[in-house]
Amino acid sequence: MDPVAFHVGPLAVNWYATMLALGFVLALVTACWRAPLTGVPAHYIADIFPLAILSSLLGARLWHVVSNWEGNYSGAPWRELFAFQQGGLVYYGGLFGAMMVVIVYARWRRCSFWKLADAIAPSVALGYAITRFGCFVNGCCWGRACDLPWGVRYPAQHPTRGDAVHPVQLYGLLLNLMLYAGLEWLYRRKKFDGQVFGWYLVIYALLRFFAELFRGDQARYVNGLFSVAQMVCVGLLVGGVLLLRWRGWLADDPRPQTS
């Protein structure tokens, strides 16, 4: 598998960067199309996305650099810290970075954060799924050893040394496409603001926890039992459940509510 998608003159553009850009574009288009269905102006989404993309990239890269500082970046040239084209973007950092922008924008516009989060959440799942294909071709986030018929082999110089491994990136792609479809269905039937976002957190956490069982590139574990990513999944799951209960309780309260 060649990680280079195409060349622009002497510049090689890899599949990871291509799929990341495509994921952002489709997320923007689908969110702008979806948002007006529940009274969120499409231009709100268009306003948010440029800053959300920037903050998500910075957050994702920062999480990766901090997590791999010793041995990878402590003595590296400063430009390596911002080598986005090489991958090294951690989804959780990107998610939290983008959320900060949406929170600030909602306060500035005096609109409901939960309405905005609901409108964007399905598109986050779609963008994540598309980016996972870039990870697959790029050879990052690889899986554990696998003797199943669909095991994949990377070149001998890859850290897997040519052994067959689980295509865990494709597992993530398929699972998140299903999540996207489910959230699209829910968006048109939601009973309170924050419901779609809450279910995104819950279901994504469960799917990611499951997919992590097949990861082969994770060396950091907490108490030798769960990976760091799985521990974050537990936090997202608990947060999503509490969010759904809280927002559902507010929706059932007959007193006037502010959002």
C-alpha positions in Angstrom: 0.0 0.0 0.0 1.4 3.4 -1.0 0.6 6.1 1.5 1.1 8.8 -1.2 -2.2 9.6 -2.9 -0.9 12.1 -5.5 1.7 14.7 -6.2 1.4 18.4 -6.6 4.6 19.3 -8.3 7.4 18.1 -6.0 5.0 17.9 -3.0 3.7 14.4 -2.1 0.2 14.4 -0.6 -0.5 11.3 1.4 -3.8 9.5 1.8 -4.1 10.4 5.5 -4.1 14.1 4.7 -6.4 13.6 1.7 -9.0 11.6 3.8 -8.7 14.1 6.7 -9.6 17.0 4.3 -12.4 15.0 2.7 -13.8 14.1 6.1 -13.9 17.8 7.1 -15.6 18.8 3.8 -18.3 16.1 4.1 -18.8 16.9 7.7 -19.4 20.6 6.9 -21.7 19.9 4.0 -23.9 17.3 5.9 -24.0 19.5 9.0 -25.1 22.6 7.0 -27.8 20.5 5.4 -29.0 18.9 8.7 -29.0 21.9 11.0 -32.0 23.8 9.6 -34.2 20.8 10.2 -34.3 21.8 13.9 -34.1 25.6 13.5 -30.3 26.0 13.5 -29.2 28.4 10.7 -26.8 26.8 8.3 -24.5 29.8 8.4 -23.9 29.1 12.1 -22.3 25.8 11.1 -20.3 27.4 8.3 -19.1 30.1 10.8 -18.0 27.5 13.3 -16.2 25.0 11.0 -13.0 26.9 10.1 -12.1 27.6 13.7 -13.3 24.1 14.8 -11.1 22.5 12.2 -8.1 24.5 13.3 -8.7 23.9 17.0 -9.3 20.2 16.5 -6.1 19.8 14.5 -4.1 21.7 17.2 -5.8 19.7 20.0 -5.2 16.4 18.3 -1.6 17.1 17.6 -1.0 18.5 21.1 -2.4 15.4 22.7 -0.2 13.2 20.5 3.0 15.2 21.2 2.4 15.4 24.9 1.6 11.6 25.1 4.8 10.8 23.1 7.1 13.5 24.3 9.8 11.3 25.8 11.8 9.5 23.1 9.9 11.0 20.2 9.8 14.8 20.5 11.9 15.9 23.4 15.0 16.3 21.2 13.3 16.7 17.8 13.4 19.9 15.7 10.5 22.2 16.6 8.9 21.8 13.1 8.3 18.1 13.9 5.8 19.2 16.5 3.6 20.6 13.7 4.1 17.8 11.1 0.4 17.2 10.6 1.0 15.6 7.3 2.7 12.7 9.0 -0.3 11.7 11.0 0.1 11.7 14.8 -3.3 13.2 15.5 -5.2 11.9 18.5 -8.9 12.0 18.1 -9.8 12.8 21.7 -7.6 16.0 21.6 -9.4 17.0 18.4 -12.8 16.4 19.9 -12.1 18.5 23.0 -10.5 21.2 21.0 -13.5 21.5 18.6 -15.9 21.5 21.6 -14.3 24.5 23.1 -14.9 26.4 19.9 -18.5 25.4 19.7 -19.0 26.5 23.4 -17.4 29.9 22.8 -19.4 30.4 19.6 -22.7 29.5 21.2 -22.1 32.0 24.0 -21.2 34.7 21.5 -24.2 34.0 19.3 -26.5 33.6 22.4 -27.8 30.3 21.0 -28.1 26.8 22.4 -24.8 24.9 22.6 -26.9 21.7 22.7 -28.7 22.5 19.4 -25.4 23.1 17.7 -23.8 20.0 19.2 -26.8 17.9 18.0 -26.5 19.3 14.5 -22.8 18.6 14.3 -22.5 15.2 16.1 -23.6 12.9 13.2 -21.1 14.6 10.9 -18.3 14.1 13.4 -19.0 10.3 13.1 -18.9 10.6 9.3 -15.7 12.6 9.2 -14.0 10.2 11.7 -15.0 7.2 9.5 -13.5 8.7 6.4 -10.3 9.6 8.2 -9.9 6.0 9.3 -9.4 4.9 5.7 -6.5 7.4 5.6 -5.0 5.7 8.7 -5.4 2.3 7.0 -3.5 3.3 3.9 -1.0 5.3 5.9 -0.2 2.3 8.1 -0.8 4.0 11.4 -3.1 2.8 14.2 -2.5 -0.8 13.1 -4.1 -3.9 14.6 -2.9 -7.0 16.5 -1.7 -10.1 14.8 -4.4 -11.9 12.9 -4.8 -15.3 11.2 -8.3 -14.5 9.8 -8.8 -14.4 6.0 -9.2 -10.6 6.1 -5.9 -10.0 7.9 -3.7 -7.4 6.1 0.0 -7.2 5.6 2.1 -4.0 5.5 5.6 -3.9 4.0 8.4 -5.7 5.9 9.9 -2.3 7.1 6.6 -1.5 8.8 6.5 -2.1 12.6 4.3 -5.2 12.0 7.3 -6.6 10.0 5.0 -8.0 7.3 2.9 -10.1 9.6 -0.9 -10.3 9.1 -2.8 -8.0 11.4 -6.4 -7.0 12.0 -7.5 -4.1 9.7 -8.6 -2.3 12.9 -8.8 1.0 11.0 -11.5 -0.5 8.7 -13.4 -1.8 11.7 -13.5 1.8 13.0 -14.6 3.0 9.5 -17.5 0.6 9.3 -18.6 1.0 12.9 -18.6 4.8 12.6 -20.6 4.8 9.4 -23.2 2.8 11.2 -23.1 5.3 14.0 -23.5 8.1 11.5 -26.6 6.5 10.0 -28.1 5.9 13.5 -27.5 9.5 14.6 -29.0 10.8 11.3 -32.1 8.8 12.1 -32.3 10.0 15.7 -31.8 13.7 14.8 -35.2 13.8 13.1 -36.8 12.2 16.1 -35.0 13.7 19.0 -37.1 14.7 22.0 -34.7 17.2 23.6 -31.7 19.2 22.7 -28.5 17.4 23.6 -30.0 14.0 23.0 -28.1 13.3 19.7 -24.8 14.6 21.1 -25.3 12.5 24.3 -25.9 9.3 22.3 -22.9 10.1 20.2 -20.7 10.1 23.3 -22.2 6.9 24.6 -22.1 4.9 21.4 -18.8 6.2 20.2 -17.2 5.3 23.6 -18.6 1.7 23.4 -17.5 1.3 19.7 -14.0 2.7 20.4 -13.5 0.6 23.5 -14.4 -2.5 21.4 -12.1 -1.5 18.5 -9.2 -0.9 21.0 -9.2 -4.6 21.8 -7.8 -5.2 18.3 -5.2 -2.4 18.3 -1.6 -3.5 18.1 0.2 -0.2 18.3 -0.8 0.8 21.9 2.0 0.4 24.4 0.6 2.5 27.2 -1.8 0.8 29.6 -3.3 1.8 33.0 -2.6 -0.8 35.6 -1.8 -3.3 32.8 -5.5 -3.7 32.0 -6.9 -0.9 29.8 -5.2 1.3 27.3 -5.2 5.1 27.8 -7.8 5.4 25.0 -10.1 2.9 26.7 -9.9 4.9 29.9 -10.9 8.0 28.1 -13.8 5.9 26.6 -15.0 5.1 30.1 -15.0 8.9 30.9 -16.9 9.7 27.7 -19.4 6.9 28.4 -20.1 8.1 31.9 -20.3 11.7 30.7 -22.7 10.8 27.9 -25.0 8.9 30.2 -25.1 11.7 32.7 -25.8 14.2 30.0 -28.7 12.2 28.6 -30.3 11.9 32.1 -29.8 15.6 32.9 -31.1 16.9 29.5 -34.0 14.4 29.6 -34.9 15.5 33.1 -34.9 19.1 32.0 -37.1 18.3 29.1 -39.6 16.6 31.4 -39.7 19.5 33.8 -42.7 21.6 33.1 -41.0 24.8 34.3 -39.5 27.1 31.6 -35.9 26.1 30.8 -33.0 27.9 29.3 -30.4 26.0 27.2 
